[in-house]
Amino acid sequence: MSTAKISLREVHKSFGSHSVLNGIDIEIAEGSVVSLIGPSGSGKSTLLRCINLLEPIDDGEIFLDGIDISAPGFDANPVRRRIGMVFQNFNLFPHMSVQDNITLSPVRTLGVNNALARTKALELLERFGLADKVNAYPDQLSGGQQQRVAIIRALAIEPDVLLLDEITSSLDPELVGEVLDVVRELKNSGMTLVLATHEMGFARDISDEVCVLDGGLIIERGTPTQVFSAPQSERAQQFLERIIRAGRL
C-alpha cells in the first residue's frame, strides 16, 4: 500500500491581511501524481511554495516522510534538496550554458565532483532529447526547451518529489506538448509529482488525484473521473462548467 510522502495538516498562510491558504489538509502518496487546479488566486502556487519551504506557514504542519519540516528552526536546505521545484518562468541563468545551469546546484550545494555532475547533466539531456543543446545558452533555446532544461536542472539534485508550478503558462501553445511529455516520462519513472496547472486535459490524463482549490481551501478532491465528471460541490461544478464552456477540457 502507498505511504504518504508529504502530508499537510490545517496549513494556513497569509500575506499581510490577505489570507491565501485557509486550512489545507492533504496527503500525497509516494509515487503519485497530484494536480492542483482552480481559478487564479486560489492558492495553488502558494501551496507549492509552502511545501518547498520557500514560504513559511503561519499555522499547521507539513510532514515529509513523517517528519515535521515546518517546525520552527527546522533547516530548510536539506528539504529543498529532496523537494525540487520548477517555476513557470524558467529562471535559468542567461550568462551560463545549459550544462553549467544544470551542474551549478549539484556542485555548489551537494558537493558533487564537477566531472561527475557534467556526466550526469549530459545523461539527463540525452534522456529528454536535448543533448545537442549542452553548450547552448538560454537565449538560444525555445521556451519549451528552456522549460525542459529547468526541469532537468531540478532533477540534477535527484529529489524525492518534484513540484511543478504552472510550467506551461509562459509557453506558446505549440510548445506545451514537449514539456508535458517530460512530465509523462517522470510519472512513468515513478517520481512523486505535484502540479499546479491550468492544463485541464493533461491533469485529467496524468493524475492519480485532482484537488480543486478555491479561496485557499480544497473544495473538491478525488480521482480525475470523480472530479471532472461528477464534482460534488457547487463551487467546483461552476468552475468546471466554465472550463468546459471555454473549450479547455
N, C-alpha and C positions, 0 to 999 in steps of 0.2 A: 504494500500500500504506500502511496506517496506521502512524504512527510513535508511539513511546512518549512520552506526555505526562508521565507520572510513573513512575519506577522505584524500587523498594525492593530493597536487597540486604543480606541477612543482618541485618535490623534486630532489635535486642534492646532491651527496656525492662523495668526492674524498679522497684517501689516498695518501698524498704527490702529486706527479704529475700524479698519476693513477686515472682516473675518473671511478667510479664504477656505479653510478646512474646519468643519464643524462636528467632528466626531467620526472619523473614518475607522472602520473595522474591516480588515481583510486578511485572508491567509492565502499565500501564494505557494503552491506546491513545487517542490524541486522538479525541474524538467518541464514545467508547464509554461504555456503562453497565455498571458492575461492582457486583454486590451481594455484600456480606459477610453470611453467615448463620452460625448456630452457637448453641450454648447460652449462656445468660447467664454472663458471666465469662470468655468465651473470648478476649477481647482485641479485639473489633470496634471499640468506641468509642475505646479507647486507640490503636489503629492510625490511626484518622482524626485524632485529636488530634496524633499524631506527624507525619503528612503535612502538617498545617497549622502545624507547629512550635509548637503550644501546649504540647506536652510534648517536652523534649529527649530524644533517644535515647541509650542507653548504648553502643551499638556498631552498626556497619553504616553504610549510606549511603542517602540519599534524594535522588533527582535530579528536577528539574523542567526539562523541555526540555534534558536533558543536563548541567545544571549541578548540582553537589553543594550542595544547600541545607542539608544537615545538618552541613557543615564548621564546626569551632569558629570563633566570631566572625562567622559569616555573619549579616547583618542580616535578621531575620525579618519586619520590617514590609512591605517590598516583596513578599515571598512571600505574606503574608496578603491583600494586595490582589489577588493573582492566583488564590488558592485560597480561595474563600468557604466558610463553614461554617454549617450550620443545626442547632440543637440541639433536643432533644426537649421542652424546657420553654420554648420561645418566646424568653425573655429580652428581651422588649420593655420599654421604659421606661414605667412606668404613668402618669407625670405628663406625658408627651408625646403629642401627637396622632399618628395613623398617619403623616401626612405628615412630621412632624418626626422620628419614629423612622427613617423611610426616608432622609431627607436628611442626617441628622447625620453619618454617616461620609463621604459624598462631599464635603461642605462642609469638615469639620474635618480629615479625613485626606488627601483628594486635592486640596483647594483649589478645588473646583468652585464656580462662581458660584451664589449661593443661588437666584436665579430660574431658572437652568438646571436645578439639582438638583430644584427643585419641579416643573418641567415634566416632567422625566424620571420623577419619582415618580408623577405623575398618569398618564403613559403606561403605566407598569408596572401600576398599579392597574387601569386600564382593560383591559389585556391579560389580567389574571387575575380580572376580574369584581368588583372591589372599589372602583370609582371613587366610589361613593356613601358610602364609609367614610373618605374622605380626611381629614375633620376629626374623626372619632370617636377615642375613647381606648380603650386595650386592654380595659378592663373593660366596655366597651360591645359587645365583639365575642364571638362564639362561639369555642370553642377552635380549630375548623377555620379560622375567619377569622384568628385571631391567628397560627396557624402559616403561613398563606398570606402574611400581612404579613411574618413573619420571613423567609420565602423571598425575597420582594420586596426586603426590606432587604439581603439578601446579594447579590442581583442588581444592586442600585443602583451598586455599585462596579465592575460589568462584569468579573467574574472570568473566568478561563480555565476553571477547574474548580470544581465545587460538590460539597462533602461534606455528606451528609445523615445525621445520627446519630439513628436511631430516631425519625423525625419524626412518626410516628403513635402512638407508645406512650402519650402523655398524652391522647389523644382518645377521646371516646365513639365506639363503632363506627359510628354513622350519619354521623359527620363525617369518617371516614377517607377515603372516596371522593373528596371535594372536594379534599383535599390531594394524593392520588395522581394526580388529573387534572392538577394543576400539574406534577408530575414527568413525566408523559407528554408534556406540551407542551414541557417543556425538552428531553426526549430528541429530540422531533421537530425542535427547532430546532438540533440538532447539538452541544449542550453536553456536555462530559465530566462524567460523574456517577459518584460513588462513594457507595453507600448501605450503611449498617449497618441491617438491617431484620429484623423478625420476621414481616413480611407475605410469607409464602412464595409464595402465588399471584401476588402482584404481582411479586416477584423473578423468578419463572419467566417471566412475560409480558413484562417490560420489559428484562431484562438481556441483554447480549451475552456476559457471562461471570459465573459464580457461583463464589464461593470459600467453602468451609466451613472455619470456624476451630474449633479445639478445643485447649485448653491452650497458647494462644499460638502455634500453628502452623497453616498452611494444610494441612489434611489431604486436601482434595479440591478440584479446580478443573476447570472446563470449561464448555461451553455449558449452558444450562438443561436441555435434553433429556438431556445426558450425566449431569449431577449429580443431577437429580430422578428420572430414570427408570432409570439404571444406575450408581449410585455404586460405586466400586471398593473403597474402604477399608471395613473392618468398622465402624470408629467412625462414619463418615458414614452407613453403612447403618442403624446403630442410631438415630442422631439423626433421620434422615428417617422411619424407621418410627414413631417416637414422634409426629412431626409429623402423619403421616397418620392415626394412631390418634386423635389429638386433633381431627381434622377441620379442620386448618389448611392442608391442601394438596389 
